């Protein structure tokens, strides 16, 4: 928890309480349904929570922002961001219901009222969102194809509506067809070695009406 406070020192008592509860909730549920590897559970705050929150170093979501987390898995980056931004709404989507069951229990255990979950493929979602976040569920061209037409028209942030993607490694080839993509090195915000090769990719997407 100290790790979170190191980079996010202005959390409210409620946020601190929720972030603190995360570990016990995940450890408990992970014993029943394995959604996070053993090693990662031991380093939950570094590898999952802080990694998810790196998005907040690139964009500060305004109240009422709508965010969809595609392929949320165990709830990352959606759940940590939902704790950080209680006035925004988060839609966590995954095609594997077993993982979403854990997400639902964690959401309930934390009393998060700004999160909804849907078990489906993202192509079945009809709504639009300011931002679509994800953590490396597919190569960018595939992901762009999945989320086409799901970005809202009205811009409310300096950062244009579109995809915010947590990725690692060399992205040159993957992003060669996306000249508008911006890459942010997470190591510019966090000093831990784990983040040395980790990146955030922002890709603005046009509204398709």
C-alpha positions as CSV (number, residue, x, y, z in Angstrom):
1,X,0.0,0.0,0.0
2,X,2.9,2.4,0.7
3,X,3.9,1.9,-3.0
4,X,0.5,3.4,-4.0
5,X,0.8,6.3,-1.6
6,X,4.4,7.0,-2.9
7,X,2.9,8.0,-6.3
8,X,-0.6,9.0,-5.3
9,X,-0.2,10.8,-2.0
10,X,-3.5,12.7,-2.1
11,X,-5.9,9.7,-1.8
12,X,-8.9,10.1,0.4
13,X,-9.4,7.8,3.4
14,X,-12.1,5.9,1.5
15,X,-9.7,5.3,-1.4
16,X,-6.9,4.2,0.9
17,X,-9.4,1.8,2.6
18,X,-10.4,0.3,-0.7
19,X,-6.9,-0.1,-2.0
20,X,-5.9,-1.7,1.2
21,X,-8.8,-4.2,1.0
22,X,-7.8,-5.2,-2.5
23,X,-5.0,-7.6,-1.5
24,X,-7.1,-9.7,0.9
25,X,-10.0,-9.9,-1.6
26,X,-7.8,-11.0,-4.4
27,X,-5.9,-13.5,-2.3
28,X,-9.1,-15.0,-1.0
29,X,-10.7,-15.3,-4.4
30,X,-7.6,-16.4,-6.2
31,X,-7.5,-19.5,-4.1
32,X,-11.0,-20.5,-5.5
33,X,-10.6,-19.2,-9.1
34,X,-7.1,-18.6,-10.3
35,X,-7.1,-15.2,-12.1
36,X,-3.7,-13.9,-11.0
37,X,-0.5,-16.0,-11.0
38,X,1.0,-16.9,-7.6
39,X,4.0,-14.6,-8.2
40,X,1.8,-11.7,-9.2
41,X,-0.5,-12.1,-6.2
42,X,2.5,-11.6,-4.0
43,X,3.3,-8.4,-5.8
44,X,-0.2,-7.3,-6.5
45,X,0.3,-3.6,-5.8
46,X,3.4,-3.4,-8.0
47,X,2.4,-5.6,-11.0
48,X,-1.3,-4.9,-11.1
49,X,-2.5,-2.0,-9.1
50,X,0.3,0.5,-9.7
51,X,0.6,-0.7,-13.3
52,X,-3.1,0.0,-13.9
53,X,-2.8,3.4,-12.2
54,X,-0.1,4.5,-14.6
55,X,-2.9,5.5,-17.0
56,X,-3.7,8.3,-14.5
57,X,-0.3,9.8,-15.1
58,X,-1.2,10.3,-18.7
59,X,-4.8,11.5,-18.4
60,X,-6.7,12.8,-15.4
61,X,-10.3,11.5,-16.0
62,X,-12.9,14.2,-15.4
63,X,-16.1,13.4,-13.5
64,X,-18.7,11.6,-15.7
65,X,-16.1,10.2,-18.0
66,X,-17.2,6.8,-19.5
67,X,-14.4,4.2,-19.7
68,X,-14.6,0.6,-21.0
69,X,-12.0,-1.9,-19.9
70,X,-11.8,-4.6,-22.6
71,X,-10.5,-8.1,-21.7
72,X,-10.4,-7.0,-18.0
73,X,-9.3,-10.4,-16.8
74,X,-9.1,-10.1,-13.0
75,X,-10.2,-6.5,-13.2
76,X,-7.2,-4.6,-14.4
77,X,-6.8,-1.8,-15.1
78,X,-10.5,-1.2,-14.5
79,X,-10.8,-1.7,-10.7
80,X,-7.8,0.4,-9.5
81,X,-8.9,3.2,-11.9
82,X,-12.5,3.0,-10.6
83,X,-11.2,3.4,-7.0
84,X,-9.1,6.4,-8.1
85,X,-12.0,8.0,-10.1
86,X,-15.2,7.4,-8.1
87,X,-17.1,10.0,-10.2
88,X,-16.4,8.2,-13.5
89,X,-18.2,5.1,-14.8
90,X,-16.4,2.0,-15.7
91,X,-17.6,-0.9,-17.9
92,X,-15.5,-4.1,-17.5
93,X,-15.9,-6.5,-20.3
94,X,-14.5,-10.0,-20.7
95,X,-15.4,-13.1,-22.7
96,X,-14.4,-15.4,-19.8
97,X,-17.1,-15.5,-17.2
98,X,-15.0,-17.3,-14.6
99,X,-12.7,-14.2,-14.4
100,X,-15.7,-11.8,-14.3
101,X,-17.1,-13.7,-11.3
102,X,-14.0,-12.7,-9.3
103,X,-14.3,-9.2,-10.6
104,X,-17.9,-9.0,-9.5
105,X,-17.0,-10.3,-6.0
106,X,-14.2,-7.8,-5.7
107,X,-16.4,-4.9,-6.8
108,X,-19.1,-6.0,-4.3
109,X,-16.5,-6.5,-1.5
110,X,-15.2,-2.9,-2.1
111,X,-18.7,-1.4,-2.5
112,X,-17.8,0.1,-5.8
113,X,-20.9,1.7,-7.3
114,X,-19.2,3.0,-10.5
115,X,-18.4,-0.3,-12.1
116,X,-20.6,-2.6,-14.2
117,X,-19.5,-5.9,-15.8
118,X,-20.6,-7.7,-18.9
119,X,-19.7,-11.2,-20.0
120,X,-19.4,-11.0,-23.8
121,X,-17.1,-10.2,-26.7
122,X,-16.5,-6.5,-27.1
123,X,-18.0,-6.5,-30.6
124,X,-21.4,-7.1,-29.0
125,X,-21.2,-3.9,-27.0
126,X,-23.4,-1.2,-28.5
127,X,-22.5,1.8,-26.3
128,X,-19.8,4.5,-26.8
129,X,-17.1,5.6,-24.4
130,X,-14.7,8.5,-23.9
131,X,-11.8,6.0,-23.5
132,X,-11.3,2.3,-24.0
133,X,-8.6,0.9,-21.8
134,X,-6.9,-2.5,-21.8
135,X,-3.8,-4.4,-20.8
136,X,-2.2,-6.1,-23.8
137,X,-5.1,-8.4,-24.8
138,X,-4.3,-8.4,-28.5
139,X,-2.0,-6.7,-31.1
140,X,-3.1,-3.1,-31.8
141,X,-4.6,-3.8,-35.3
142,X,-6.8,-6.5,-33.9
143,X,-7.8,-4.4,-30.9
144,X,-8.7,-1.4,-33.1
145,X,-10.9,-3.7,-35.2
146,X,-12.7,-5.0,-32.1
147,X,-13.5,-1.5,-30.7
148,X,-14.4,0.3,-33.9
149,X,-17.4,2.5,-33.5
150,X,-17.3,2.5,-29.7
151,X,-15.7,5.8,-29.1
152,X,-17.8,8.8,-28.1
153,X,-18.0,11.9,-30.3
154,X,-17.9,14.6,-27.7
155,X,-14.3,15.5,-26.5
156,X,-14.0,16.4,-22.8
157,X,-10.2,16.0,-22.3
158,X,-7.1,17.4,-23.8
159,X,-6.1,13.9,-24.6
160,X,-8.4,12.9,-27.5
161,X,-11.0,10.1,-27.1
162,X,-9.7,6.7,-28.0
163,X,-7.7,3.8,-26.8
164,X,-5.3,3.8,-23.8
165,X,-3.3,0.6,-23.9
166,X,-0.8,-0.8,-21.4
167,X,1.9,-2.6,-23.4
168,X,5.5,-3.8,-23.1
169,X,8.5,-4.2,-25.3
170,X,9.3,-2.8,-28.7
171,X,6.1,-1.5,-30.4
172,X,7.6,-0.1,-33.6
173,X,6.2,-2.8,-35.9
174,X,2.9,-3.1,-34.2
175,X,2.2,0.7,-34.4
176,X,3.7,1.3,-37.9
177,X,0.2,1.9,-39.3
178,X,-0.8,4.3,-36.6
179,X,1.1,7.6,-37.0
180,X,-1.2,9.3,-34.4
181,X,-0.3,6.9,-31.6
182,X,1.7,8.3,-28.7
183,X,3.9,6.1,-26.6
184,X,4.5,7.1,-22.9
185,X,7.2,5.3,-21.0
186,X,5.9,4.3,-17.6
187,X,9.5,4.5,-16.3
188,X,9.2,8.3,-16.7
189,X,6.6,8.2,-13.8
190,X,7.7,5.2,-11.7
191,X,11.3,4.3,-10.6
192,X,10.7,0.5,-10.0
193,X,12.7,-1.8,-12.3
194,X,9.4,-3.7,-13.2
195,X,8.3,-0.7,-15.3
196,X,11.5,-0.3,-17.3
197,X,10.1,-1.8,-20.5
198,X,6.4,-1.0,-19.8
199,X,4.5,1.6,-21.9
200,X,1.2,3.3,-22.3
201,X,0.0,3.8,-25.8
202,X,-2.7,6.4,-26.6
203,X,-4.4,6.1,-30.0
204,X,-7.1,8.6,-30.8
205,X,-10.1,7.1,-32.6
206,X,-12.7,9.0,-34.6
207,X,-16.3,8.7,-33.8
208,X,-18.2,6.6,-36.3
209,X,-21.8,7.7,-36.4
